[in-house]
Amino acid sequence: MESIPDSDSRDLKLIKRKKNIAWGAGTLFELFVVNQPEWTLAYCLDRSPLLQGTFLSGIPILPPETLNQEPREEIFVIITATSSNGIQSIQEELSARGFVFGQDYADLAWVLRASFQKKLESIFSHGISNDRFLLAHAFNFNSRIGLETTVLGNWLLLEALAATASLGGAIAEVGAFQGGNAYLQLVGMALGQDRRRYYVIDSFQGFRPLSPQDPSHLQEAYKPQDYFVPLIANRLRQFEQASMLIGFVPEVFDFLPRAERFSLVFYDCDLYQPALDTFAFFWERLVAGGLLVIHDSISTPTGWTGVRKALVEFFDPLAVSASDFWETTMSVIQKS
C-alpha cells in the first residue's frame, strides 16, 4: 500500500492553526461544515451576488475581494467548489493573486485525502493508490473536459475500477453529462490495462418532467444546449472499449446486450425514478462482488433528494446496506 500523508501530519496541523477560509458556497461546502465541525471556517467566498451577505450553515458568505483585507501569511484558503470548472476558475484567481498551492491554498480533496483513504480502506481490500488520487486530482485541476463528481468522487471511482478489475463483466455509467468522468475512468483503465467494456449512457438532452419525489426547482438544471454530442462521441471513440448509448432511462437499456453482466455500475442521473429503474435493471445483472456506486445519494435539503429516497425504497426490503461517502455525495453498495 502506498503512503499518503497522515491526517495528523505537520502540514495539516499548520493549516488548522491559520485562519481558514472556504471558497465555493455549494453542496460540498455545506457538507464539509456539517461533517467536519473540527474545522473552524472564518467565512466562505463566493462570486454569486445572490449569496454574498447571506449565511450558509452559520458561516457568512462574502465576495472574493474580501481577501484584499487579509495578510496572506495568516490565512489558508480551502477550495470547496464541486465541479472541475469551478475549481479551475478559483485556482486561476488565487494564482493571479500570487497564492501558492499547498502553502496558501488547497482544495478540499487535498486536505481530506488521508481521512478519506481510511474510509476507502474500510470497503476496498486491493490497496488504495496515491497515484490514482493524483490522477483524479490532476484531471480536475487541469482538464478542459468538465467533471461534476468532485475530486474524491473520481478517486473513489478509480478505486472501484481497481477493486472490480478481476471480476470480469462490463462497466456502465448511467448519466454521463459531458463525458468527463467517463473519459477519466477510461484513461485510468488504459493505464491499468483494463479492457472491460465501458457503456456510457445518457439522454444527452436534459431531463424529462420531474416526479413529485424530486425537487421541482431543479427541472432546468441541465438543458439540451449543455451538450455537444458529436464532441462527446469523438472523445469516447479514442477508446475501443467504450460504447455510447443515447436515450432516456429505462428505454435506453434495451440497447445493452441481453447476456451482458456487470462488475461496476455508476448511477448519476440525479433523479428518483431513473434511480429506481437503474437499480431494478442492473442489480440482477451485477456479478458477485460487483459494485454499485450511486451519486447524489447524499444531498442538502435543496439538492437531489430523490436519489436517496430511491435507494432506501429499493434496497431496504432486500436488507442491503450502503457505505456513504459525504465527501463525494456518493454511496457504494457491494453485491454479495
C-alpha positions in Angstrom: 0.0 0.0 0.0 1.3 3.4 -0.9 1.9 6.1 1.7 -0.4 9.0 1.8 0.3 11.8 4.4 -1.4 11.2 7.7 -4.2 13.5 8.7 -2.2 14.5 11.8 0.8 15.5 9.7 2.8 18.6 10.4 1.4 20.3 7.3 -2.2 19.8 8.2 -1.6 21.0 11.8 -0.1 24.2 10.4 -3.1 24.7 8.1 -5.5 24.3 11.0 -3.6 26.9 13.0 -4.1 29.5 10.3 -7.3 31.4 9.6 -9.2 29.0 7.3 -11.4 30.5 4.5 -13.5 28.4 2.2 -14.2 29.3 -1.4 -17.3 27.9 -3.1 -20.6 28.1 -1.3 -22.2 25.0 -2.7 -23.2 21.5 -1.7 -19.7 20.4 -0.8 -19.1 23.4 1.4 -22.4 22.7 3.3 -21.5 19.0 3.8 -18.0 20.0 4.9 -19.3 22.3 7.6 -21.8 19.7 8.9 -19.5 16.7 8.8 -16.2 18.3 9.8 -17.0 20.6 12.7 -13.4 20.4 14.0 -12.5 22.7 11.1 -13.2 26.4 12.0 -14.0 28.5 9.0 -13.9 32.2 9.3 -16.1 32.7 6.2 -16.8 31.4 2.7 -16.1 33.3 -0.5 -18.4 33.1 -3.5 -18.9 35.2 -6.7 -22.6 35.0 -6.6 -24.2 38.3 -5.6 -27.3 36.4 -4.5 -25.3 34.6 -1.9 -23.0 37.4 -0.7 -24.1 38.8 2.6 -26.1 35.6 3.5 -25.2 32.7 5.8 -24.9 29.0 5.0 -24.7 26.6 7.9 -24.0 29.6 10.1 -21.0 30.7 8.0 -21.0 34.2 6.4 -20.7 34.3 2.6 -18.5 37.1 1.3 -17.2 38.4 -2.0 -13.7 37.3 -3.2 -12.4 40.9 -2.8 -12.5 40.2 1.0 -9.1 38.6 0.5 -7.6 42.0 -0.2 -8.0 42.7 3.5 -6.2 39.6 4.7 -2.5 39.1 5.4 -1.7 36.2 3.2 0.7 34.6 5.6 -2.0 34.3 8.2 -4.7 32.6 6.1 -5.3 29.4 4.2 -8.0 29.1 1.5 -9.8 25.8 1.0 -11.5 25.4 -2.3 -14.9 23.8 -1.7 -16.2 24.0 -5.3 -17.7 20.8 -6.6 -17.1 20.9 -10.4 -13.7 20.9 -12.1 -14.7 24.1 -13.9 -15.3 25.8 -10.5 -12.1 24.5 -9.0 -10.0 25.7 -12.0 -11.7 29.1 -12.0 -10.9 29.7 -8.3 -7.3 28.4 -8.8 -6.8 30.9 -11.6 -7.9 33.8 -9.4 -5.8 32.6 -6.5 -2.8 32.2 -8.7 -3.3 35.7 -10.1 -3.1 36.9 -6.5 0.2 35.2 -6.0 -1.2 32.4 -3.8 0.9 29.2 -3.7 -0.7 25.7 -3.8 -0.1 23.8 -0.6 1.2 26.9 1.2 -1.6 29.4 0.8 -4.4 27.3 -0.5 -5.5 23.8 -1.5 -8.7 22.1 -2.4 -10.9 20.1 0.0 -9.8 16.8 -1.5 -6.1 17.6 -0.8 -7.0 18.5 2.8 -9.1 15.4 3.4 -7.3 12.8 1.4 -5.7 10.9 4.4 -9.0 10.6 6.3 -10.8 9.6 3.0 -8.2 6.9 2.3 -9.1 5.3 5.6 -12.8 5.3 4.5 -11.8 3.7 1.2 -9.8 1.0 3.0 -12.9 0.1 5.0 -14.6 -1.2 1.9 -11.8 -1.9 -0.6 -9.1 -4.5 0.1 -7.0 -4.2 -3.1 -4.7 -1.5 -1.7 -5.5 2.2 -2.1 -3.3 4.1 -4.6 -1.9 7.6 -4.1 -1.2 7.5 -7.9 -4.9 7.2 -8.5 -5.6 10.1 -6.2 -3.1 12.2 -8.1 -4.6 11.2 -11.4 -8.1 12.3 -10.3 -6.7 15.5 -8.8 -4.7 16.4 -11.9 -7.7 15.9 -14.2 -10.0 18.1 -12.0 -7.4 20.9 -11.9 -6.2 20.8 -15.5 -8.6 19.0 -17.9 -10.8 21.1 -20.3 -13.4 18.4 -20.1 -15.8 19.2 -17.2 -16.1 16.8 -14.3 -19.1 17.2 -12.0 -18.3 14.4 -9.5 -15.7 16.0 -7.2 -12.0 15.1 -6.9 -12.6 12.5 -4.2 -15.6 11.1 -6.1 -13.3 10.5 -9.1 -10.7 8.9 -6.9 -13.4 6.6 -5.4 -14.5 5.5 -8.9 -10.9 4.8 -9.9 -10.5 2.6 -6.8 -13.8 0.9 -7.6 -12.5 0.1 -11.0 -9.3 -1.4 -9.5 -11.3 -3.3 -6.9 -13.5 -5.0 -9.6 -10.9 -5.5 -12.3 -10.6 -9.2 -11.6 -14.3 -9.9 -11.7 -14.8 -9.6 -15.4 -18.1 -8.2 -16.6 -18.7 -4.8 -18.1 -19.0 -1.3 -16.7 -22.0 1.0 -17.0 -22.1 4.7 -16.3 -25.8 5.8 -16.2 -25.8 9.6 -16.5 -22.7 11.0 -18.1 -23.3 14.7 -18.7 -20.5 15.8 -21.0 -18.5 12.6 -20.7 -15.7 14.0 -18.5 -16.0 11.4 -15.8 -16.1 8.5 -18.3 -13.0 9.9 -20.1 -11.0 10.0 -16.8 -12.1 6.5 -15.9 -11.2 5.2 -19.3 -7.7 6.8 -19.0 -7.3 5.1 -15.7 -8.4 1.8 -17.2 -5.9 2.2 -20.0 -3.1 2.8 -17.6 -4.0 -0.4 -15.7 -4.5 -2.4 -19.0 -8.1 -3.0 -18.0 -10.1 -3.9 -21.2 -13.6 -4.3 -19.8 -16.4 -2.9 -22.0 -17.5 0.6 -20.7 -21.0 1.7 -21.6 -21.7 5.5 -21.4 -25.4 6.0 -21.1 -27.3 9.3 -21.2 -30.1 11.2 -22.9 -27.6 14.0 -23.6 -30.6 16.4 -23.7 -31.5 17.1 -20.1 -34.4 15.8 -18.0 -37.9 14.6 -18.6 -40.5 16.2 -16.3 -39.5 15.6 -12.7 -41.5 13.3 -10.4 -43.1 14.6 -7.2 -40.2 12.8 -5.4 -37.7 15.2 -7.0 -37.1 19.0 -6.2 -39.1 20.8 -8.8 -36.7 23.9 -8.8 -34.0 21.7 -10.5 -36.1 20.9 -13.6 -33.9 23.1 -15.8 -30.6 22.2 -14.2 -29.5 20.6 -17.5 -30.6 21.7 -20.9 -30.1 20.3 -24.4 -27.7 23.2 -25.2 -25.4 22.0 -22.4 -24.4 19.0 -24.6 -22.2 18.9 -27.7 -22.9 15.3 -28.5 -20.5 15.0 -31.6 -17.6 16.1 -29.4 -18.5 13.8 -26.6 -18.8 10.9 -29.0 -15.4 11.7 -30.6 -13.7 11.8 -27.2 -15.0 8.4 -26.4 -14.1 6.9 -29.8 -10.5 7.1 -28.7 -11.2 4.1 -26.5 -12.1 0.8 -28.3 -13.9 -0.5 -25.2 -16.2 2.5 -24.9 -19.8 2.4 -26.2 -22.1 5.4 -26.1 -25.8 4.7 -25.7 -28.2 7.7 -26.2 -31.7 7.6 -24.7 -33.7 8.0 -21.5 -33.7 5.5 -18.7 -35.1 2.8 -18.7 -35.8 2.5 -22.5 -32.1 3.0 -23.3 -31.3 -0.2 -21.5 -32.8 -2.1 -24.4 -29.6 -1.3 -26.4 -27.5 -3.3 -24.0 -26.7 -6.9 -24.9 -29.1 -9.3 -23.2 -26.4 -11.6 -21.9 -24.2 -8.8 -20.6 -23.2 -8.9 -16.9 -21.6 -6.0 -15.0 -18.9 -5.7 -12.3 -19.3 -1.9 -11.8 -22.3 0.4 -12.3 -22.2 4.1 -11.6 -25.5 5.9 -11.4 -25.5 9.7 -11.9 -28.9 10.7 -13.3 -29.8 12.8 -10.3 -33.5 11.7 -10.1 -35.8 9.4 -8.2 -37.5 7.3 -11.0 -34.4 6.8 -13.2 -32.6 5.6 -10.0 -35.3 3.0 -9.3 -35.2 1.8 -12.9 -31.4 1.6 -12.9 -31.3 -0.4 -9.6 -34.0 -2.8 -10.9 -32.2 -3.4 -14.2 -28.7 -3.7 -13.0 -28.9 -5.3 -9.6 -29.8 -8.7 -11.0 -27.1 -8.3 -13.7 -24.3 -7.3 -11.2 -21.8 -10.2 -10.6 -21.0 -11.4 -7.1 -18.6 -8.9 -5.6 -19.6 -6.2 -8.1 -20.2 -2.6 -7.1 -23.0 -0.1 -7.5 -21.8 3.5 -7.0 -24.7 6.0 -6.5 -24.1 9.7 -7.0 -26.2 12.3 -5.2 -27.4 9.7 -2.6 -26.2 12.3 -0.1 -27.5 15.8 -0.6 -28.5 19.0 1.1 -32.3 19.6 1.7 -32.4 21.7 -1.6 -30.4 19.2 -3.6 -31.1 15.9 -5.4 -33.1 14.4 -2.6 -35.0 11.9 -4.8 -31.9 9.6 -5.2 -31.8 8.8 -1.5 -35.5 8.0 -1.5 -35.0 5.6 -4.3 -32.0 3.9 -2.7 -33.9 3.4 0.6 -37.1 2.2 -1.2 -35.2 -0.4 -3.4 -32.6 -1.7 -1.1 -34.1 -1.7 2.4 -36.5 -4.5 1.6 -33.5 -6.5 0.4 -31.7 -5.9 3.6 -28.8 -4.5 1.6 -26.9 -1.6 3.2 -24.8 1.2 1.6 -21.5 2.8 2.6 -21.9 6.5 2.5 -19.2 9.0 1.5 -20.4 12.5 2.1 -17.2 13.9 0.6 -18.3 12.7 -2.8 -22.1 12.8 -2.2 -21.9 9.1 -3.1 -22.9 5.7 -1.7 -21.3 2.4 -2.5 -23.2 -1.0 -2.4 -21.4 -4.3 -3.0 -23.3 -7.3 -4.1 -22.6 -10.4 -2.0 
